[in-house]
Amino acid sequence: MANITLEQVKEEILMLPHEDRRQLQQWLDEQARKDASQAPPKESLEERMHRYKQTQKWLQENREKYIGQWVALEGDRLIAAGSDGLKVHAEAKAAGIEVPFLEHIVEEKEPFYAGW
């Protein structure tokens, strides 16, 4: 079966009687509904904004402890930290975070003012 291409399957489907193609379409629609019902629920905009605000608060409160490091956060929860951003990202993925929030913490310097 692994050697059959999508184009070959399409050709075979076109040779089916109309009623069989209709039943195939119903079956495909049913499979699509099952796949959609098993997908994790989408996060609302409010939930994403809340998580982002938690992340920003964590960064404000903990920045000094992690200067020079990469951090991976999930809301206000530290998932991983270290000097190698790729390793931190991999640790966050291994912890089940699909799209990790990564930040490289650098020392914030006061802006230079020259003037009157």
N, C-alpha and C positions, 0 to 999 in steps of 0.2 A: 504494500500500500504506500510505502514511503516514496516510491518512484513515480507515483501518479502526480501530475501537475494540476494546478488549478484550471488551466485551459482545457485539459483533458476532461476534468469533471464537468466543466461548463458545456462542453460538446455533448457529453453523455446526458446531461440534464435536458438539453434541447431536443434530444431524441425521445424523451419520455412523453407519454400521452398527457394531454392537458390536465386531466384529473390528478395524475401522479405529481405533476409540477405544482398544482394547487396545494396538495397535501404536503409536499416538500416545503413550500412557502410557509404554511401554517406551522410546521415543525421548526423551521428556522426562526420564525417570530417567537415561538414559545421558548426556544433556547436563548434568544436575546433577552426576553423578559426574565428568565432565570438568572442569566449573567448579571443583569442590572440589579436584581433583588439581592444578589450576593455581594455586590460592590459596597464598600464602606460608605456611610452617608456623607454627603458633602458638608463641609464646615461652612457655617453661615458667615457673612461679612462681619457681623457683630462679634462672633467667636474669634475670628482671625484678628480683629482689631484689639480685642481684650488680650489675646495671647501676645500680640506685638507690644502693647503697653506694658505687660508684665516683663517682657524681655528688656525693654528700655529701662524700666525701673531696676531690674537686676543689674544691668550694665552700670547704671549710675552708682548703685550701692556697692558694687564689687570690683569696679574697674582697677583700683589701686592694687588689689591682690593679684591681678593677672596681667600686669604690664609686660609686654613682650611675648605674650602667649596667644594662641588661638583658643577660643572657647566655642563649644557647640551648646546651644540652649534650646529648650522646649518650653516656651513661656518663661516662668521664673525658676526653672529647674535646670541646673548645670548637668549636661549629659557627659561631656568630655572636655579636657583642657590639655594643652601641651604646646611645645614649640614647633611641631610639625603639623601644619594645617591639613595635609592629606591624611595623616594618621588620625587626627581628631575627627575629620569627616568620616573616615572608615569606622571609627568607634561609634559614632552617632548612628550610622547606618546599621551597624551590628546590633545596636540597642533598639532597633525597630523604628527609627525616625526616618520616614520616607524622604522628606526634604529638610535636612537639618539647617538651622540658622547658625551660620558661622560668623565670627567677628574676630579680627586681629586687634588685640588691645594694644594701643600705642599711647605713649605719654602725651597728654594734651598740653600744648604750650599756649601761653597767652599770646594773643595776636600782637604784632609789633605795631606800635603807634609812633609815628613821627609827625610832628606838626606843632602847631601853635600852642 
